[in-house]
Amino acid sequence: MMSKLYSILSLDGGGIRGLVTALILKELEAKIQQRSPGKQLKYCFDLIAGTSTGSLIACALSSGLPISEIVGLYTLDSGKPQRIFPPTILSYFTGLINRWHLGISQPLYDGKGLEEVLQEVFGQHNTFKNLEIQTLVTSYDVFNGQAVVFNSRQDECETLPIWEVCRASAAAPVAFPSHLLTDKIFLNYWEKKQNLKLTLSPDNYQKCIPLVDGGVAANNPTLCAVAEAVKTQNNTSDLLVASFGCGKQKTKSISAKQSREWGPLEWINPLKDIPISETLSDGSSDVIDYISKQILSRNHYRFQPVFEREHSTFNANPDNLNIITEDTLKYIASKEIQAQLNNLAQQLTATPVAVSVEREQELVAVYNLN
């Protein structure tokens, strides 16, 4: 009899393109429930890891939010994407007026909408340590130049609110201000056990560490999760990893001419989705994916669509969301991805079952329409 695999779910960062991940996970859960009716996606995994927008999805799954509601967080009907990513020009000048004392150069968004949405989803006081499924979230301490991996099973996260963990992981440089973490228990751990320094908040001179997007250190958090699993499993042969990206775009290729001539203004141009951020995060994710495949071999699944059309990372307008949805559904409906999702669902449930005729017809219709 085959021993149970230790299963890891890993979720990349990617801004509003977290919708890609959420839609693929919804399809995976549908296939799981064909084999094990009523089973929630989170109960198929021993460990869930997320970075940036992936941290929101990871914590939402671990806290019991249905996958359909997680998809809803990224759609127009909920209104939440527009609160997180308001129209860029309006957001920029509003922030500039409100924070004129900081200078002309400002993050694209003030982060208030993001914080409000996270508090609505997770509550203000629900703590990261109380998540039902072990969860890892990445961030980066710019004061100490140190990667941060929040682990819901560790005591230093005892009083740390879930929303703050996600806010710290999603503080993409240029797009959002850093998150100033002031939780006393975590700061004590950071200062004493990690032997790192604390700084002071510019507003109230409270001790803190300034944290930015986890994509700075690990946009694909797979290896962080594998390292955590190896501590308990002592090997990688019994690990299964399901890793989800937010999609890559052929349209954002940087030409030879551009790569030689671009300077700071072009590389950090917000109207072009901050090319330096996209380049670094994609490169980091690809390297981690390569290493993970070498380590895990047959028990590694990676879902990372490559899209023909442009999908903005920080744009929540209807056209962008519709294009993301259409292209992702087409990706999901392809025979190759259906086969991979079926194989993954089979391994996660260890109970094979045929896809219903109705579901096959639905997927064929979606594929043909796109």
Secondary structure, 3 states (H helix, E strand, C coil): CCCCCEEEEEECCCHHHHHHHHHHHHHHHHHHHHHCCCCCHHHHCCEEEEECHHHHHHHHHHCCCCHHHHHHCCCHHHCHHHHHCCCHHHHHHHHHHHCHHHCCCCCCCCCHHHHHHHHHHHCCCCEHHHCCCEEEEEEEECCCCEEEEEECCCHHHCCCEHHHHHHHHCCCCCCCCCEEECCHHHHHHHHHHCCCCCEECCCCCCEEEEEEECHHHHCCCHHHHHHHHHHHHCCCCCEEEEEECCCEEHHHCCCHHHHHHCCHHHHCCHHHCCHHHHHHHHHHHHHHHHHHHHHHHHHEEEECCEECCCCCCCCCCHHHHHHHHHHHHHHHHCHHHHHHHHHHHHHHHCCCCCCCHHHHHHHHHHHHHC
